[in-house]
């Protein structure tokens, strides 16, 4: 081989070696994982007085605040996700939580809080206001909520669990398993996981291919791990150690038959014996004794100790009624004040002790949606005191409908003894069309919708002992509609005096009549023995706690045997 050829071969060999070396370096660089560690404070952008919030396995949009040794979340987040039982009184700067037998309260900016009258200390403020936002201590929240949290530093982050559902997990099978920023072996490492560490599975692998899965560590670090470092996936449920406070209830062993006794003057208390003369099946009488008189929590009273003694002698329980029918008193203003609610409840307990009756019947009507949360807080606080005093707490409600959802029957069903559904006024004095006060379909729907929200053993269905006589008068082509409420006996007399016989109306399950007089068309859907049979059959079929009737004295004597059959 000549010299020039040897040179060419040598040069070629060198180039091949260089190429192979470059290829080897390229392959080594490509397939050798990065060992560069990424500082976590570069991964989570968080200020020194803040903390990243990880709700279950998601980064929450809002950050927690670190103040005075405490960790805080916005009140709206706490209330909507962690504990909807908290109640914030912005006017009086109080945070409250009503449990079955105790009221927990804290003042804004104070580290001391109260469980009934017992003072407790948190070590940092329970809640405070920053700008327009209230913040609540996570430590305080965790004391009374079905949730857990763990705080980690460098960077500041808090991992919160509150859902207690199935999560998908992986366990690492090798020591020093790298958890990377991106699904790429060249990506920086956030942390090295030891063998056997449990990781939450988050979802897809991202753009890096199929060999990675996205995970979250127990201490709140999101990243990507190669599948080869992980065992088989599995589902597990996080276990809660929280014990839900239980509400005790006072319940009658037999079916409840409650009759409202309308008492508007003291003299009406003398009518007790007369009003119940035929009502041998009655178990509870509810005299309308109390009314709100101002927004500070004062009430008027028509209570009579002799009435209670006579009722008890007849075997009747007495549930005193309190209403909000005073047009000069803003129910919203009263209930929105923690001080006024407390004063009202104190007055109610004092009245019960003084007169010795057995329970309360709350009849707060025409509330607005904005009053709803304050009303429910009032019932919660009232239920605590009723439970302590051994008083039955019953609450009157409209039939369930979307427009009155804020009466919150579900919560009522947990905290009060009896939820009373006023299954009447399907058509009322202000209705635009004439119709039944309580058709059978109206009652069936009321029963069905109520039992979706309230346990049957705490439901009392209220029926009417009255009806309406409707008058339609054509004036210049426009129908003028008016009505008057009639007792059962008055309705019978109206038909008899006008020579009219009612006929059965299948659609309402009532006897119906109409007649003309002096150019006016009269219509009436009767409440009587026949309609009562149909309604009691529905209520008995639903196996509710009992019935109530508005009002005693409006009925005819013949209805009581029908009710007696139901009570058996």
KANORHU-V429442 format. One record per residue. RES is the residue in one small letter. PSI is psi in whole degrees, -180 to 180 (NA if undefined). D_FIRST is the distance of its C-alpha to the first C-alpha in Angstrom with 2 decimals. Layout:
RES;PSI;D_FIRST  RES;PSI;D_FIRST
This chain:
x;130;0.00  x;170;3.75  x;-43;6.60  x;-36;8.36  x;-39;6.44  x;-37;6.67  x;-44;10.15  x;-42;11.00  x;-41;10.39  x;-45;12.40  x;-43;14.99  x;-41;15.39  x;-41;15.92  x;-45;18.43  x;-40;20.21  x;-43;20.48  x;-42;21.88  x;-44;24.24  x;-44;25.34  x;-38;25.95  x;-45;27.83  x;-41;29.87  x;-42;30.63  x;-43;31.66  x;-42;33.83  x;-46;35.34  x;-40;36.11  x;-46;37.53  x;-38;39.63  x;-40;40.80  x;1;41.83  x;119;42.97  x;147;46.75  x;142;48.31  x;12;50.37  x;128;52.16  x;133;55.94  x;126;58.22  x;131;61.53  x;-29;64.31  x;-15;66.44  x;-22;63.79  x;-45;63.96  x;113;67.77  x;98;69.25  x;137;72.60  x;160;74.99  x;-30;76.27  x;20;79.68  x;169;78.35  x;138;76.69  x;138;74.60  x;123;76.59  x;104;74.93  x;111;77.41  x;-107;76.19  x;36;72.56  x;145;72.85  x;123;72.84  x;148;76.32  x;-29;76.77  x;151;79.27  x;152;78.63  x;156;80.92  x;144;82.60  x;117;82.87  x;129;86.27  x;37;88.36  x;4;86.45  x;161;86.67  x;130;84.33  x;143;85.77  x;155;85.17  x;139;86.99  x;-39;90.28  x;-38;89.52  x;-45;86.41  x;-47;88.34  x;-38;91.20  x;-30;89.18  x;-35;86.53  x;-35;87.74  x;102;91.54  x;5;93.72  x;-14;96.81  x;146;96.63  x;125;99.22  x;120;98.99  x;100;102.21  x;-27;101.05  x;-43;104.61  x;4;105.51  x;50;101.95  x;142;101.88  x;128;99.29  x;154;100.89  x;121;100.01  x;115;102.77  x;173;102.24  x;-39;104.77  x;8;106.82  x;149;105.60  x;120;104.93  x;128;102.00  x;145;102.29  x;145;100.56  x;147;101.37  x;131;98.75  x;-2;97.00  x;141;98.61  x;-17;96.81  x;139;99.95  x;168;100.72  x;137;103.53  x;101;103.74  x;-117;107.34  x;2;109.04  x;123;106.49  x;135;104.39  x;154;100.67  x;135;98.04  x;-26;94.46  x;-14;93.31  x;164;92.27  x;139;93.92  x;-43;94.22  x;159;93.63  x;170;93.66  x;132;93.32  x;112;90.61  x;-123;91.21  x;6;92.28  x;134;90.51  x;143;91.92  x;140;89.64  x;139;90.46  x;131;89.27  x;-35;86.82  x;-44;88.29  x;-44;91.75  x;-44;90.48  x;-24;88.84  x;-29;92.16  x;19;93.78  x;156;91.01  x;73;88.83  x;161;85.58  x;157;83.35  x;155;81.17  x;130;78.73  x;138;77.79  x;150;74.41  x;168;73.34  x;67;70.18  x;168;70.45  x;127;74.07  x;151;74.33  x;128;76.91  x;122;76.30  x;133;79.37  x;133;80.14  x;-5;83.19  x;-33;82.47  x;54;82.08  x;174;80.16  x;133;77.15  x;152;73.82  x;131;70.35  x;159;68.50  x;150;65.19  x;139;64.63  x;145;61.41  x;-2;59.64  x;150;57.33  x;152;58.15  x;42;57.19  x;123;56.87  x;133;55.98  x;116;58.42  x;160;56.71  x;-42;58.04  x;164;56.19  x;68;54.69  x;134;51.19  x;-15;49.36  x;-6;48.46  x;153;52.15  x;155;54.08  x;130;55.95  x;-41;59.74  x;152;60.50  x;122;59.11  x;136;61.35  x;164;61.97  x;137;61.74  x;2;64.83  x;138;65.84  x;130;67.69  x;141;66.59  x;134;68.47  x;128;66.61  x;-45;67.05  x;-143;65.36  x;170;62.28  x;-8;58.83  x;-157;58.57  x;-4;55.44  x;-1;53.01  x;-175;52.79  x;-5;54.25  x;-2;53.03  x;155;55.67  x;150;59.45  x;133;61.84  x;168;64.16  x;135;66.81  x;164;67.28  x;-27;70.74  x;20;70.93  x;34;70.32  x;123;66.61  x;141;65.03  x;-168;61.34  x;140;58.62  x;138;57.32  x;139;54.51  x;-29;56.03  x;-18;53.96  x;0;56.04  x;149;59.31  x;-165;61.38  x;145;63.38  x;155;65.71  x;155;69.46  x;147;72.76  x;159;75.38  x;128;78.57  x;136;79.26  x;133;82.52  x;139;85.36  x;4;87.78  x;137;90.24  x;114;93.74  x;130;95.42  x;136;99.01  x;138;101.46  x;126;104.52  x;155;107.68  x;147;110.24  x;122;113.95  x;141;114.72  x;142;117.94  x;-40;117.95  x;171;119.85  x;145;119.09  x;133;119.90  x;101;122.64  x;133;122.89  x;130;125.60  x;131;125.62  x;110;129.04  x;113;129.40  x;112;131.30  x;-15;131.94  x;155;135.07  x;-35;136.26  x;-27;139.06  x;-22;136.56  x;-24;135.75  x;-13;139.20  x;7;138.09  x;-54;135.74  x;-39;137.98  x;-41;138.83  x;-25;135.25  x;11;134.08  x;-40;137.27  x;-6;135.67  x;64;132.12  x;-24;132.40  x;-9;128.69  x;137;127.65  x;-28;125.56  x;137;124.72  x;138;126.64  x;96;125.00  x;140;127.51  x;74;126.29  x;-29;127.38  x;149;124.77  x;145;123.32  x;139;121.11  x;-18;123.26  x;179;120.80  x;7;117.14  x;-8;117.63  x;13;118.03  x;154;121.81  x;154;123.47  x;155;126.91  x;140;128.55  x;20;131.18  x;152;130.59  x;118;133.54  x;-36;133.64  x;-36;136.50  x;-46;134.42  x;-43;131.66  x;-43;134.19  x;-39;135.81  x;-45;132.48  x;-38;131.42  x;-27;134.77  x;4;133.99  x;16;130.61  x;140;128.65  x;150;125.69  x;116;125.83  x;104;122.69  x;135;123.76  x;139;122.21  x;133;120.94  x;172;120.07  x;38;118.74  x;2;121.27  x;111;122.64  x;-14;121.54  x;-3;121.91  x;125;119.24  x;108;115.53  x;-37;113.95  x;-48;110.53  x;-40;111.64  x;-53;113.19  x;-23;110.34  x;-8;107.69  x;120;109.33  x;-39;108.50  x;-42;111.73  x;-40;113.84  x;-44;112.30  x;-44;113.05  x;-43;116.62  x;-47;117.17  x;-40;115.91  x;-42;118.05  x;-42;121.09  x;-41;120.35  x;-39;120.06  x;-40;123.29  x;-42;125.09  x;-40;123.89  x;-39;125.10  x;-41;128.42  x;-11;129.27  x;24;127.58  x;174;125.90  x;-14;122.94  x;178;120.20  x;145;119.11  x;115;118.48  x;123;116.39  x;73;117.12  x;112;115.07  x;171;114.69  x;37;113.31  x;157;110.54  x;163;107.72  x;-36;104.02  x;-20;103.61  x;-19;106.27  x;-54;104.48  x;-36;102.36  x;-37;105.40  x;-45;107.57  x;-39;105.15  x;-40;104.92  x;-46;108.73  x;-39;108.86  x;-48;106.32  x;-40;108.32  x;-39;111.59  x;-33;110.27  x;-49;109.60  x;-38;113.21  x;-40;114.60  x;-41;112.62  x;-37;114.06  x;-5;117.58  x;31;117.35  x;137;117.98  x;137;116.74  x;115;114.66  x;147;114.77  x;129;113.40  x;137;114.52  x;153;111.88  x;167;111.69  x;144;110.05  x;136;106.26  x;155;104.81  x;-35;101.76  x;-13;103.97  x;25;105.29  x;-27;102.13  x;-10;102.60  x;-15;105.47  x;69;102.58  x;-32;104.18  x;-47;101.23  x;-42;101.78  x;-42;105.53  x;-24;105.07  x;-37;103.36  x;-24;105.70  x;169;109.22  x;-41;111.46  x;131;112.39  x;114;110.96  x;124;113.84  x;117;112.95  x;87;115.69  x;59;115.30  x;-176;117.74  x;32;118.06  x;-44;115.87  x;134;118.32  x;-176;120.19  x;-29;122.67  x;7;120.04  x;150;118.37  x;-17;118.07  x;154;119.11  x;149;121.65  x;-179;120.42  x;146;120.59  x;-33;120.56  x;86;118.39  x;164;117.45  x;-40;116.07  x;-38;112.62  x;-44;112.64  x;-45;113.45  x;-45;110.84  x;-39;108.11  x;-44;109.32  x;-49;109.23  x;-48;105.79  x;-33;104.21  x;-44;105.84  x;-13;104.65  x;-18;101.05  x;-26;101.47  x;135;104.21  x;140;104.86  x;-31;107.87  x;-5;109.81  x;15;109.99  x;129;110.99  x;123;114.56  x;122;115.20  x;133;118.06  x;159;120.25  x;143;122.98  x;17;126.71  x;167;127.25  x;-176;126.56  x;136;126.82  x;117;129.25  x;141;127.54  x;121;129.45  x;119;127.97  x;126;130.04  x;115;129.20  x;104;130.01  x;37;129.35  x;-5;126.49  x;130;124.88  x;120;125.20  x;125;126.34  x;133;125.34  x;167;127.02  x;161;127.53  x;145;129.46  x;137;128.72  x;145;131.20  x;169;131.88  x;-43;131.98  x;-42;135.79  x;-39;135.98  x;-42;133.64  x;-43;135.90  x;-35;138.95  x;-45;137.36  x;-42;136.74  x;-42;140.19  x;-21;141.96  x;9;140.22  x;38;140.71  x;138;136.98  x;126;135.27  x;152;131.62  x;154;129.22  x;129;126.07  x;108;122.86  x;-36;119.97  x;-31;117.32  x;-11;118.59  x;48;120.41  x;157;123.56  x;131;126.98  x;144;127.04  x;152;129.95  x;153;130.60  x;160;133.74  x;143;135.03  x;124;137.77  x;40;138.98  x;11;135.99  x;135;133.49  x;123;131.17  x;140;130.93  x;143;128.15  x;135;127.79  x;113;125.40  x;141;127.39  x;117;126.42  x;-169;128.62  x;-42;128.72  x;-47;126.72  x;-36;123.86  x;-41;123.88  x;-49;123.44  x;-41;120.25  x;-40;118.79  x;-30;119.55  x;-42;117.95  x;-46;114.66  x;-42;114.86  x;-38;115.77  x;-30;112.87  x;-10;110.50  x;43;112.04  x;175;112.21  x;-23;114.16  x;-164;117.20  x;161;118.93  x;161;120.70  x;132;123.31  x;118;124.33  x;165;127.08  x;137;129.95  x;-17;133.16  x;-12;131.52  x;164;131.49  x;157;134.20  x;-30;135.52  x;-13;134.25  x;-21;130.56  x;-39;130.78  x;-34;131.05  x;-46;127.88  x;-36;126.11  x;-41;127.64  x;-41;125.94  x;-42;122.61  x;-22;123.16  x;NA;123.66
